[in-house]
Amino acid sequence: MKTKVLSAISFALFFGSTLFAQTSGGPDAYGYVWKNSADVAGPAYLWNDIKATGTQITGLGDDNVVANIQLNWPFHFYWTDYNKITVGSNGWIGFPGAPANIAAPFPTLPNSGAAKNTICPLLADLTFTKTNSQPVPGTSAWYWSNNVDTMIVQYDSVPYWVNTANGFAGRYTFQVILSGADSSITFQYKVATAGTPAYTASEGSATGISNSTGTIGLQVLPSLTFPTALTAVKFYYPNPVTYQVYDATPNWNQNTANGGFFVSGPYAAPLNMTTDIGNAGNSTIGGIGVMGQLFDISLSQVWTSSASVSSLLAGADTVITYGTPYTSNTFGTYIYRTTTSNATPADMNPGNDITDVEMVVVDTTLATVGLSYVTATTATTGNGWGGNGGQGIYVEPPFYPATVVSVEYFPVNTGTNAADYHLTQINDDDGVNNSAGTLLFNDSISATATIINQWNVKTLVAPLTVTSGGIYVSWLENGDSLSNIGTDPSLPLSNRNYEIIGGNWAAFRNNSAEDLMIKVNIQGSNTVGTSNLNENVFSVSQNYPNPSATYTNINFTLSSGSDVAFTVRNIMGQEVDGINFGSQSAGMHTIKLNTAKLSSGIYFYTVKAGDNQITRKMIVSK
């Protein structure tokens, strides 16, 4: 809980010098300068209210943030392009790499720890909630983007926190305008009403910008000096840029979305692990060391490989395939990490030298394969949009064709009104830039029939076959204002979650903190790593009996003559039995396997006929 002390000193500091005594400043080391609306060459104050056209930012309270709001276009801040922001309740927005939160005491800018990679129109102890955690009446925050080159974030009638019965005082209405056209940043202040002062000199405040390393930036107003209403401040991107930046970074692992992915197992063809290495600086770099690692959820390393990049021009990137592939021999969830190092000259931004992505190895020998990014069996918390939105995930199956037979959702609460219902939907990824497009499936679940705190299964009456790409699976609330889908904060995180508000899909603002509890169940040809197997040509039965102690039988059928080979591997992937049968005629054949010589445990048998092979799981129990 916050504790604040009122003092005569804080009163004087708060009201002293609220006007912009200085009309311009800079440049910083990179070359940014700022001018305010009192400067003859500065910006004009021209308020652009976005409440009627923008999206309200929900979830802001006291000393917290809402993450991953998409710009849907690249904004150039210092030497890096960003397409999403974090919005903090204390009057700041940040880019990836910014602190998880900023609270009192507030630093001066730039700052290498507390405020790096941030834009701060009014970094102070603002609040959206009262001392009883109820919303402050009339307070809100909004964002709007034209999805091309402009983003506006607006704080509307937000007070600062005070240690009183009410818990707040004063009102501030201001906005930040990010312009992709010239990489400029503009602050506009519409309302600045001080109210009863509550600040002490140790709490601080800041107005300005700080780069990704926190070593370069500009502070417009002295600490505890607050902006004046009906004014504007603009930060101008340097032209030309003379500051040299050396910054190697892994842009993505395995897919350009840097999102979670599924792998067939066990013992599929070895997986080529790829990564994209970029030069996020503005100068040529060389001698980039690249290391790939795979960790299980206990953080034990199960694979590693290394590579190098001799040279990269500014803004360039290159895709690397590691020399050592990975064989998916154990089911489960993994962290696939790429780390860059040893750039010449030295890397100036070590904060972006590591990229992680979630990899899930699934048992594709099962009749039905479950695809999920979560590992928890119960929800930690829930996410909902008050009856006017929904949540969704994106899934690419590990093989094709894949037939979706059901979807599952884990709600943590639901409505009791008989008229309320949920919609389950599946969309193709044929929208713009592979976004949610054609509606493939749509059905409803009554809110009163929904069971909370467990998986609710929705079976597709007509199973849906996916032959390429992926699908978006969503849960829409449609009138049920109490509905929340469970979330799982366990690492790794998939970055494959979406929020749906007013029919519009956007990346889930909490992608960096949790996964939504939604599953997709698929069926295929019961093969391992085989995407185009024709079951009419070749089939293999489940062994019987299973489990077995002495002997078990395996039937396979050929529609035409073929060379046939048979192998058995243990859970470690080691071959423990096998025989090459040579040429076999069309028809059904039976393999009688002696399991008495095998230890109790799980094994995988593979029958290979020509270019096709099928692997199934069996159990030996004695």
TIDRENKE-912465 format. One record per residue: x negated, y negated, z negated of N, C-alpha, C in turn. Coordinates in steps of 0.2 Angstrom, whole numbers, plus 5000, padded with zeros to 4 digits. Last residue first. Example, Ala and Ser with C-alpha at 12.3 -4.5 7.8 and 13.67 -1.06 7.14 Angstrom:
<rs>
493650114965493250054964493650004961493450284961493850224961493450164961
</rs>
This chain:
<rs>
497652815087497552875085497652885077498052725102498152725095498052805092497752615115497552685112497652685105498752535127498552535120498352605118498552425141498752485138498452495131498952315155498652325148498952395145498452315172498952315167498552335160498052255188497852265181498352265176497852285205498352275199498052295193497252225221497152265214497652235209496752235238497252225233497052255226495952285248495852215245496352195240496052445243495852405249495652335246496652445228496752485234496552435240496252475211496152435217496252475223496852465196496852515202496752465207496352455179496352415186496352475191496752435162496552475168496752445174496152385147496452355153496252405159496552405129496152415135496552395141496452395112496852375118496352385124496252545101496252475103496652455109495252685096495952645095495852575097494052745108494252715101494952685102494252885119494252805118494352795111494453015121493752995121493652915120495753025123495453055117494753025116496252985135496152935131495852955124496053035151495953055145495753005140497353005163496752975160496653005153497853045178497953075171497253055168498652965191498052975187498152995180499653005205499553005198498853015195500452925219499852965216499852955209501552915233501452905226500852955223500952855249501352895245501252885237499552885261500152845258500552885254497952945254498552945259499152905256496352875251497052915248497552895253494652885250495252875254495852915252494052865233493952865240494552855244494052855220494452905223494352915230492952815208493152795215493452855218493252785191493152835196493352805203492952755173493152735180492952785185492752675157492852725161493052705169492252555152492152615148492352675152491652395155491852455158491752515154492052255145491552315146491852375150492852165140492752165147492252215149493252175127492652135128492452125135494252265127494452195126493852155127493652375140493952365134494052285133494352445156493852405152494152385145494252565169494552545162494052505159494652585186494252565181494652555175494752655202495052655196494552635191495052635220494552645214494952625208495452695236495652675230495052685224495752655253495252675248495452655241497352705260496852655258496352685254498852725270498152755267497752695266500252635264499852665270499152685266500952615253501352625259500952645265500552695237500252665243500752665249500752685220501052705226500752665232500252765205500252705209500452735216500452805187500652815194500552755199499652875174499752805178499852825185499752945158499852945165499952885168498652995145499152955147499152955155498053095131498153085138498653035139497953055117497553105120497453095127498652945113498152965108497653015112499452785118499252855119498752875114500952675117500252695116500152775117501352755131500952695129501252675122501252905141501552865135501052805134501052795154501552825149501252895147500652635161500452695159501052725154501652555173501452555167501252625164501152585191501652585185501252565178500852485205500552525199501052525193500852465223501152455216500852505211500852405239500452435233500752415227501752345247501152385250500852425245502652275240502952325245502352375248501952175234502152235230502452295234500652095240501352115242501452185238499851955232499952025232500652045235499351825230499751845237499851915238498651805219499251755220499651775226497851875206498051885212498651845214497451875192497151825197497351845204498252015189497751975186497351935192499952045191499352045193498852005189501352045191501052075186500352095188501951955200501752025203501452065197502851865189502551865196502451945198503751745179503651815181503351815188503751635166503751645173503651725174504351505155504251575156504351595163503851365147504051385153503851465154504151255133503851315136504151335143503851125122504251145128503851205131503451015111503551095111504051115116502150905116502850915115502950995115500650865107500950895113501750905111499750715102500150775101500450795107498850605104498950635097499350695097498850565117498150565114498250595106500150545120499750605123499150615120501150455116500750495111500350555114501850415127501350365124500950395118501850515142502050505135501550465131502050425157501550465153501750455145503750425163503050385161502650435157505150415173504650455170504050415168506750345171506050335173505650375169508050365165507850395171507150395174507950295153508350265158508150295165506450375150506950325147507250295153505450505146505950485151506450435148503750545144504350525141504850495147502750695145503050635148503650615144501150775144501850765142502050695145499850825146500350835151501050825149498850815138498850765142499350775148498550925129498550935136498550875140497250945116497950915118497950915126496651085106496551025111497251005113497351025091496851015096496751085099498950995085498351035085497951025092500150925084499550885085498950925085501650955092501150985089500450945090503450915090502750905092502250935088505150945094504550955090503950935094506350825100505950885101505350885097507850765093507150755093506750825095509450695092508950745095508250725095510350595089509950625083509350675086511150555099510650505096510150535091511650625113511450655106510950605103511750565125512250555120512050575113510650635132511250625135511850615129509250695132509750695126510450675127508350815141508750755141509250745135506950895144507450895139507750825139506050965158506250905154506850925150504751005168505251035164505450985159504050995184504150955178504750985175502851105192503551085191503551045184501551115205501851135199502551105198500851205219500851145215501151165208501851335226501251295226501351235221502951415224502451445229501751395229504051465213503551415214503051445218505751505211505051525213504651465215506951525199506651475203505951495205508451625196507651615195507451565201509951575192509551595198508851575197510051555178510451605182510151625188508751545167508951515174509451575177509051515150508951565155509151535162508351435137508851425143508651465148508151455120507951485127508551465131507351375107508051385110507851395118506351405093506451395100507151415103506851305079506651365082506651355090507351185073506751225070506651295073509151215077508551175075507951215072510051265090509751285084509151245082511451195098510751195098510551215091512851185098512551255099511851255098513051045097513251085092512951165092512551005110512150985104512351035098512551125123512951085118512451065112511551105137511651145131511951105126511551125155511751085149511751135143510551105170511051145166511051105159509651115184510051065180510551105176508351115196508751155191509051105186507751035205507751105207508251145202507650875212507950915206508050985208506050805218506750845219506950885213505050745207505350725213506050765213503750675197504350715197504850695202502250645207502650635201503350675202501350645217501450715213501850705207501450525222500850545219500950605214503150535222502550485224501950505219503650705221503750635221503150595223503550845220503550815227503650735227503650935210503150885209503050845216505350965205504750975209504250925208506050985189505950945195505350965199507351045179506651065182506651025188508151015163508051005170507351025172509451015152508851045154508751045161510350905142510250925149509550955149511350915128510750905131510750935138512850835121512450885124511750865126514250785112513550775113513250835116515550825107515450795114514750785116515350865095515550915100515450885107514150805085514650785088514850835094512950825079513450875077514150855080511250835086511850805084512450855082509750885078510150885084510850855081507950925076508650905073509050895080506950985082506850975075507550955072506851095096507151035093507051035085506051165107505951175100506251105097506451265122506351195118506351205111506051355137506151345130506051285127506651425152506351375148506551375141506551565163506851535158506351475155505951605175506551635173506951605167505051565189505251535183505951565181503851655198504651645197504751615190502551615208502751625201503551605201501551685221502151645219502251665212500251615211500751605216500951665220499651575195499651615201500251595205499751495184499051515186499051565192500751345187500651415185499951435187500751195180500551225186500451295184501851085172501551145172501351165179502250945162502050965168501751035168503650905151502950925152502950945160504750775143504550835148503850845148506150705135505450725135505350775141507350565136507150635135506350635135508650455132508050475136507950545135509650405124509650375130509050395134509550445111510150465115510150445122508350405104508950385102509550395107507250475109507350415111508050385110506050575099506650565103506750495104505050695092505050645096505750635099504350765076504850765082504750695085503150865068503550805068503950815074502650995068502450945063502850885062503551145070503451075072503151035066502851305071503351265068503051185070501851365078502451405078503051365074500651295089500951295082501651335083500051275101499851335098500251345091500651215117500651215110500451275107500751225130500151195128500151195121501351375139501451325134500751295132502051505147501651445148501751395143502251675146502451615144501851565145502651795158502151765155502351695153503351955158503451885158502951855155502552075159503052065164503351995164500752045158501452055155501952045160499552015164499852085165500452095162499251885161499651895167499751965169499051805147499051875149499551885155498151655149498751685148498651765151497151525143497051595147497651635145497151355145497451415142497451475146496251215141496251265146496651325142496151035140496451095137496451155143494650935140495350955143495551025140493650795137493950865135494550875139492150715140492850725142493050795140490950595134491250665133491950655136490550465136490050515138490350585138491050345131491450385136491050435139490150295122490850315119491250345125488950245127489050325125489750345123488550145137489250155134489250225132487350135143487550075139488250085135486050245146486750235147486950185141484450195153484850225147485650205148484250195171484050175164484650205159484650355169484050315170484250255174485550465157485550415163484850375163485650555147485050545150485050505156487250635150486750605146486150595150488950695148488450665152487950635147489950835145489550785142489050765147491550915145490950895149490650835146492451055139492150995138491550975143493851135136493351125141493051055141494551225123494351155125493751165130495851345124495151325124495051255125496851475119496851405121496051385119497051655125497051595120496951525123496251805129496751765129496751705124494651835137495051835130495651785131494051825149494151895146494451895139493851745162494351735157494451805154492251695166492651755166493151755161491551555174491851585168492351645169489951535183490751535182490951565175488651425183488851485180489651485179488551305190488251365193488451425190489951195192489451225188489151295191490251085204490451145202489851185198490550915204490050965202490451025201490950765213491150825210490650885210490550595210490350665213490650715209490750425213490750485209490650545213490350245212490350305215490550365210490150125205490850145207490850205210488450115210488950085206489650105209487850275215487950205216488450185212486850395207487550375209487550305210485650535208485850465208486550455210485650675203485050635204485150555205486350755191486550715197485950665198486450925186486150865185486350825192487051055174486951025181486650955180487551205164487251135165487151115173488651295154488251285160488051215161489451405143489051345144488751345151490651485132490351475139489951405139491051475119491051545123490751545130490751415103490651405110490651475114492051385092491451425093491351425101493151315088492651275090491951315091494351385086493851385080493251345081494751385099495151345094494751345088493251395109493951425107494251375102492551295122492551315115493251345113491351275134492051295133492051325126490451145143490551195137491251215137489251075153489851095152489951145147488250935155488350995152489051015151487150835165487850855164487850925161486050695167486150765164486850775163485550595179486150605175486150675173484650515187484450565182484950585177485250355189484950415191484750455185486350215195485950255189485750325192486650055201486450125202486150155196487849955192487249965195487050035196489049945185489049905191488349905195489850095179489450035178489449995185490350215180490750165178490450105177490050345190489650285188490150225187490650505186490650445189490250395187490950675190490550635187490550565190492050805188491950745192491550695188491950975188491950915184491850865189492351155187492251095190492251035186492051325187492251265182491951205186492751465194492251405195492451345191493051615186493351545187492751495188493051775192492751725189492951655191494651855194493951835197493651775193495151915177495251885184494551875187495051965164494651995170494851975177496751955159496051955158495751985164497251795166496751845162497151905161497351645174497551715173497051745169497551485166497051525169497351605168498151315166498251385164497851435169497751155159497951205165497851275162497950985155497851055153498051095159497150855165497650885161497550955160496550765174496250785167496750805162497050745186497450715181497050725174496150815194496050745194496450715188495450965186495950925190495950855189494150995180494551045183495151015187493950845171493750915171494350965175493450685175493950735174493650805174492350595173493050565174493550615173491050575163491450625166492150595167489950435167490450465163490750525166488650315165488850375168489450405163488150155166488650195163488950255166487450005166487250075167487750115163487549845172487849895168487649965170486949675173486949745175487149795170487749525177487549575171487549645174488349455187487649465187487349505182489749435197489449465191488749475191490049275204489949345204489749365197491349285193491249285200490649245202492149345178491549315181491449335189493849315175493349365176492749335180494449205162494249215169493649265170495749195152495049225152494949235159496749065145496649115151495849125151498149015135497349025136497249075141499448895132499148955135498448955135500848835121500148835124499948905128501948835113501948805120501248795123501148825097501748845101501648805108499448875093500048825093500548845098498649005083498848965090499448915089497648975068498249015072498448965078496249025060496548975063497049005068495649135054496249105050496449035053494249105063494649155059495049115055494348995077494049025071494449065067494849055094494949015088494549045082494149145103494449075105494549025099492849245106493349225101493549155102492249365117492349295116492949285110490949485120491649465120491649385118489949625117490049565121490749545121489949735109489349695109489449635113490849835111490949795105490349745104490849915122490349935117490449885110491949865128491949935126491449955121492249695122492149745127492049815124493549585117492949625115492849685119494349425115494249485119493549515116495549325105494949335110494949405113495749285089496049275096495449275101495949345072495549335078495949325084495749335055496149335060495649325067495549375037495349355043495849365049495349415023495849455028495649435035494649325015494349395017494749435022495449215013494849205018494549275020497149265013496549245010495949245015498849225017498149245019497649225014500049175016499849225012499249255013501249035017500549065019500449125014502849045024502449035018501749075019502848985041503149005035502749005029502348945054501948975049502349015044502848985070503048955064502748985058502748975086502248985081502448945075503249035102503449015095502849025090502449055113503049015114503248985107500949065121501249065114501849025115500049175131500549125131500849125124498449225138498949225132499349165133497849315152498149255150498549265143496549375161496949385155497249325153496049435178496149385173496549405167495849495190495549525184495649475178496549455201495949425199495549445193497549545202497349515208496649475207497949605190497449645194497249605200498149525175498249515182497749555186499149525161498549555164498649555171499649425148499749445155499149465158500449435133499849445136499949465143501449325122501349375127500649375130502449285108501849275112501749325117503049215093503249245100502749235105503149235076502749215082502949255088503649165060503849195067503349185072503649185042503449155048503749195054503549335033503549265033503349235040503949475023503749445029503849375029504449535011503949565015503649535021505449505002505549515009505049545013504649504990505249544991505449554998502949494996503449464993504049514993501649485003501749524997502349494993501849485021501749445014501949495009501449485038501549525032501449485026502149385050501549415047501849435040503449425063503149385057502549415055503949395079503649445075503349405069504649365091504849345085504549385079503949475101504549435101504749425094502649505112502849515105503349455104502449585127502749525124502849545117501349605141501549635135501849575130501349635158501549585153501749625147500449665173500749695167500749635161500149675190500349635184500649675179500049755202499449715199499649665193501049865202500549845208499949815205501949875193501649935196501249925202502449775187502649775193502349835197502849805170502349805175502749805182503149755153503349755160502849755165503649785136503149775141503449785148503949715119504149735126503549735131504549715103504049705107504249735114505449615089505349675095504749665099506549555077505849575079505849625084507849545071507649505077506949515079507349595055507849575059507649535065506149725053506249655052506849625057506749885048506549835053506649765051506149945032506749935037506449885042505249965022505150005029505649995033505249875012505649935011505649985018504549765017504249805012504649875011504949775035504949745028504649795023504149785051504549815046504449775039503249735059503849745062504349765057501949615056502349675054502949675058500249555056500949555058501249615056498849505052499249555048500049545050498049485068498249465061498749515058497649435083497449485078497549465071498349385095498449355088498349415084497749435107498149365107498249335100496549525111496849505104497149435105495949675118496249605119496649585114494649785116495249765114495349695117493349855114493849875120494549845118493249855096492949865103493549885108493549825083493949795088493649805095492749885073493449885072493849855077491449895080491749955077492549945077490849785087490749855089491049915086491649645092491549685086491449755088491549465097491649545098491449585092492649425084492549455090491949425094492949465067492749415072492649455078494149575060493449555062493449495066495249585046495149575053494549545055495349705033495149635035495049635043496949735041496549695037495949735034496749855056497149825050496649775046496949945070496549885067497049855062496750115076497150065073496650005070495850175084496550205083496950155080494850065094495050095088495750125088494650115112494850065107494950105100494650215121494050195117494150145112495750135132495450195130494750185127496149975126496050015132495750085129497449875117496749905118496749955124498049725110498149785114497449815116498749655095498249665099498449725104499549625083499449575088498849595093499849735075499449675072499249635078500349845081500749805078500449735076499549875097499549875090500049825087499649975111499849915108499949925101498550035124498850045117499049975115498650075141498450025136498750055129498050125157498450125152498250085146497050115167497750115169498250125164495550025170495950055165496650055168493850015175494550005177494950055172492449915168492849975169493549965171491749805165491449845170491849905172492949695160492249705160492049755166494249775167494049745161493349755159495449795179494649795178494549745172496749905180496549845178495749845176497550005192496949995188496849925187499250055188498750025193498150005189500050095178500150125185499750085190500050065165500050015170500250035177500850155152500450155158500550085162500350175135500850145140500450135146499650245125499650265132500250245135500350215108499850225113500050245120500650105096500950145101500550155107500050085079500050075086500550125090500149995063500150055067500150035075500449895052499849925053499849995057502149935053501649895049500949925050502749965068502949955061502449905058503350025083502949985080503249965073504350105089503950135085503450095082504550045106504850075100504250105096504549925117504149965114504349985107505749905130505549895123505049945121505349855146505449915142505249895135506049715155505549755153505749815149507149625158506849675164506349725161507349555147507949575151507749625157506149515142506649565138507149585142505149435147505249505150505849545147504949275151505249315147505449385150503649185154503949225158504249285153503149015152503349075149503749115154501748935156502348945160502649015157500548815155500948865151501648875155499248825166499848795164500248845160497448845162498148865165498648825163496248715166496448765162497148795165495648595169495548655174495848715171495848515158496048495165496048545170496548605144495948585148496148565155497648645137497448575136496848555141497748775140498148735144498048655143496048835140496748835137497048785141494848955146495048885146495848885143493349065145494049045144494248975144492349175154492449115151493249105150491249315156491949285155491849215152489949365157490149305161490849285161489249445148489449475154489649415159489049365137488449395141488649425147490249235140489949285136489349315140490149055144490249125145489949165140491348995132490949045136490449015140492748895133492248925129491948975134493948755130493648805134493048835130494448665121494848675126494548735131494548655103494148665109494548685115495648645095495248585095494748585101497248685096496648705100496148645100497948675079497848655086497248675090497748705066498148745070498148735078496948655055496648655062497048715066497548725041497048685043496948695051498448815036498748755040498248715043497648915031498148935036498348875040496748855022496548885028497048895033497748815012497348765016497048795022498148935008498648885010498248835015497048995003497349025009497848975012496848914992496348914997496648945003497848944984497848874987497348874992498449104986498049064983498048994987499049274983499249204986498749154983498449424988498449374983498549304986499149594991498849524993498949474988498949754995499049714990498749644992499849895003499449835004499549794997499650065000500050005000499649945000
</rs>
